[in-house]
Amino acid sequence: MAVSTCAKCGGHTFERGLVTPLGEQRTVPVLQCAGCGTVIGTLESHLAIEALQNQIAHIDAGLVRIARALAE
């Protein structure tokens, strides 16, 4: 099995962190090296996928209500 390694310091441990981009008001969740703090990637995509799944579930529920109303 491959071991993930930080490109900057060679560390092998990572943690979640929050970063505020310049000029922004909100923070962005990131995965960063626990040793030096270098950002490895964002975790925003996970949240975006969850939000889309919730929207799809609400749309599906609405379509089911419409189909039931039409069937009656």
Buried (B, 14 or more C-beta within 10 A) or exposed (E): EEEEEBEEEEBEEBEEBEEEEEEEEEEBEBBBBBBEBBEBEBBEEEEEEEEEEEEEEEEEEEEEEEEEEEEE
